């Protein structure tokens, strides 16, 4: 319950959180700290509107690598961590090795990144891009109600 509440509103006070989950504030704070220490809570972030901040372009880039040796995969992941326009990087199973979620202020900025950095990276064999027209859903975290339903029907 603590995780579900914090996922929906990470800014609430410990007193409010304790009230919502039905315990007093001191044990609630101890449980939150334990969840942080154990890695269940990785951080707290503001959900900013990229377009309102001037990042008009969002692109998904599907990247194919020439080699999938672990050292090459790790090297590409490290490269992605250093690119500010890449907001997410996921290794996939199938035809595409990685999918990158990128944001940029405009199309020419993204094109400069694409041709000057991504396509020139060692081991990058192919890149296919898809420009996002609009987003229909962007829910952070996990669906706790699905987890609860699964746990309640487990033998």
Secondary structure, 3 states (H helix, E strand, C coil): CHHHHHHHCCCCCHHHHHHHHCCCHHHHHHHHHHHHHCCCCCCCCCCCCCCCCCCCEEEEEEEEECCCCHHHHHHHHHHHHCCCCEEEEEECCCCCCEEEEEEECCHHHHHHHHHHHHCCCCCEEEEEEEECCCCCCCCCCCCHHHHHHHHHHCC
